[in-house]
Amino acid sequence: MTKTIELKRVVITGMGVVSPLGHDVQEFWQNLLAGKNGIDMITGFDTKEFTTKFAGEIKDFSPEEFMDRKESRRMDRFTQFALVAAEKAIEHSQIDFDNEDKDRIGVIVSSGIGGMQTFEQQSRALFERGPRRISPFFIPMMIADIAPGRISIRYGLRGPNFSTVSACASSSHAIGEAFRTIQRDDADVMLCGGAEATVTPMGIGGFNAMKALSTRNDEPQKASRPFDKQRDGFVMGEGGGVIILESLEHALDRGAEIWGEMAGVGYTADAHHITAPAPGGEGATLAMQKALRDGDLAPEDIDYVNTHGTSTPYGDIAETNAIKAVFGDHAYKMNINSTKSMIGHLLGASGSVEFVATTMSVREDAVHPTINQEEPDSECDLDYTANEYRKRPVRAAISNSFGFGGHNVSIVVKKYQN
């Protein structure tokens, strides 16, 4: 006998960010609207021998403000970002876990790479001083799933708890799985998102070896220029974003402020290449179509797309082609943008931080600019909200995330209406 499940509506009730443009949602949002640039020269290590010397580095982050020093030293930087973003989201949502059933609250927080800084430090210990000098905390500091584990331990949350790893689509997969967990009534509340901290020698060096990063060292603040003809690669960023999703019923019962409704999600694979996108954007096209179908929306219902928009020569064209394939003539009536133009590419955390920007656009009826739009690319001919933010009605929006390996995620956020 087939069991019919009535899917629950899922709403957004809290958001937290740690980003190159601030560690508070409103600060982050206002800086995005202003077109502020969070990219500058790297200060965390000596870049003399590196082809790229800049990133969206977080320079004003002190974990000791949120946890004791001993605890922070037993976490990789990406986990610190995740814990702080979670705390910010909890504050933003005003949820009181002491009055909640913690068996019904879960955490899905991801990282594309995990504890790269820890891996580098412990590798040096091994090669310079031998295996007995490896820290006993090495493995639990490095593994990507330690972020949701740490969050659940801190708050006593016993619901579904795991990490999704799909490169730059990781945190969008986390949000999608949290959404589906609540839809199926396996939880009332989910903390979801991602964190990444790969502005390290191996992180920058590895992507340089692939020739994936911009090398505009003379003008680092103009290096991330999605959809511009002079783009020459992406800019690394770091940080984290955590979102609180709830069933509509649960949110209303506790009188929560609702920031938007998550309406649908689509997952696909390019099945094409380990790093390059399918040139026609076929995988991205299918992901957006699936998300629209999941949300019971027509293409004409979407007013805005927050793109993956990495500022790579082929990726931006492929995504533009995908948007045209999905939306047809309506593609030219929407606003398009790339948050990465201001903060760089946060890899596994990018989807969660961009989800916050997308939700704020739906909430505030405003679309932040894509900065550094100076020379149009004939193959990228949509309205990318060049250099200045736009006020406009945003009934519903799509946030795209695509990862190495051909992983594609599209998420639909719409205005909440009771």
Secondary structure, DSSP 8 states (H G I E B T S, - for coil): ---------EEEEEEEEEBTTBSSHHHHHHHHHTT----EE--SS--TT-S--EEB---S--GGGTS-HHHHHTS-HHHHHHHHHHHHHHHHHT--GGGS-GGGEEEEEE-SS--HHHHHHHHHHHHHH-GGGS-TTHHHHH-TTHHHHHHHHHHT--S-EE----GGGHHHHHHHHHHHHHHTTS-SEEEEEEEE---SHHHHHHHHHTT-B---TTSGGGS--TTBTT--SB-BB-EEEEEEEEEHHHHHHTT----EEEEEEEEEE--S-SSS--TT-HHHHHHHHHHHHHTT--GGG--EEE------HHHHHHHHHHHHHHHGGGGGTSEEE-THHHH-B-GGGHHHHHHHHHHHHHHHTEE--B----SBBTTB-S---BSS-EE---SEEEEEEEETTTEEEEEEEE----
